Amino acid sequence: MKIPDRLMPGDRYRASRADAGPIGRIDAESFDQTPPKDTAFTRAVSESRSRQTEQPALADRLDALAQPAASDSRSYENARSIELLQHVVDSILPKLEADDDIVAMARDIIGEELEWRQAWEGRMNEAMAPSLDDDPGEKSLS
């Protein structure tokens, strides 16, 4: 595609009227001196690079946030789960802005889960509790 010839104003091709001063010789020493702005920039880049080598990659940091380390094992105990589910049934579901059918269904499902967890907790307590029939001082000869 050819651009048709257009008339251009003549002043468009002229250099600006700024008065250029005499051109002097540049010494090699003037190149070694870094202006203050460049020094601050260079220092900021160096600090940034040193921080990057100390920190793990962004993807690693995001993965660590997505999978936090368990600092308190009690948070994962069955008693804590039961407590949280009971809180949902008692406090959250009544305030939930949803149809009554949905709230009733959620209450039923969470109630079933509570029953399962309480039954499991009871079985675990039975297995962990020593039997009353056994005498700790008596040893089996078999």
N, C-alpha and C positions, 0 to 999 in steps of 0.2 A: 504494500500500500504506500502510495507516494503522498507526502504532505504537500499541498499546494503552496506555491510561493506566497508569502505574506509580506506585507510591508512592515518593517520593524522600525521603531523610532531610532534615530541615529545615536542618541545618548546612551542607548543600551549597550553599545559596544565600547564605549569609552571607559577608561579607568576612572576611579573616583578622584575627586579633586583634592584628596588628602595629600598633604605635603610630606613626602618621604624625606627623612633626614639623611645625613651622610651615613653610608654604610661603613662600619669599622670592622677591624679584624677581631675575631673571637679567639681568645686564648684557651688553651687546653685546661688551664686552672679553673676557668669559669664553668666548665662542664662538671668538674668534681664537686663543686659546691651545690648542694641540694637546697632548693628553696624551702622555707618553713612548711608550706602546704604539702609538699611532697614528702617531707619527713614524717608528718603526722599520718599521712595516708599509708606510707610504707610501714610505720609502726602498727597501725590498725590492721593491716593485712597480715603482718607477722603474728600479732596476737591472735587473730582469727584462725590462722593456720595451726598455731600451737594448741588452741582449744580443740580444734577438729581432731588432732591426733590423740588427745587425751580422752575424748568422748567417743562412745560407740556410734555406729552409723544410725541415721534417723530411723531406718526400718527396724533396727534392733531395739531402739528405744520405744517405738510404737508397739512392737511385739511385747515388750516387757510391761507396758501399760495395759495391754489387752489381757495379759495373763499375770495378774499380781501374785506375788509370793504369799503363801499362807503364813501370816505372822502369829496368829492365834488359832491353835488347833480346835479350841472349844467352839469356834464359829461353825465348824462342820459336824459337830456332834448331833445325834438324833434329837436330844432334848431341845437344842436350839432350833432345829427345824420344826419341831412340834410347836414351840413357842411362837415362831414366826407365822406358821400357818394359822394358829389360833388368833393371832393379832389380825390377820387378813380377814378371817371370818367375823370377828367381833367389831373391828374398827373400820376396815376399808370397804368391805362389801355393803354395809348399810349406807355409806356416803356415795357409793358408785352411782353415777347418772346413767343407768341402763334400764332396759325393760325388766319387769319383775321376773319374767321367765328366765332371762339370762342370769340374773342375780341368784335365783333359786338353783339353777343348774350349776353355777359356780360354787355355791354353798354345798351342794351335794357332792360334787367332785372333790372339793377340798376336804369335806367331811370324811369321805372314803379314804383319802390319803392320810388324814389324821388317824383314822382307825388302824390302817395298815402300819403306820409308824409306831403307834402306841403298842400294838400287838408285837411288833418286832422288838421294841424296847423291853417289853415284858419277857419275851423269850431270851433276850440277851442277859437280862438280870437273873433269870432262873439258871442259865448256864454258868454265870459267873459266881453265883452265890454257892457257898459250900453246903453240902447236904447236912441236915440236922442229925441224920442217923449215923453218919461217920464220926468216929472218934479220932481227932488229930493225932493222939499219942499211939494209937493202935496201927500196926503195919500189917499189910497183907502178906501171907506166906506163900502165895502162889507164884 
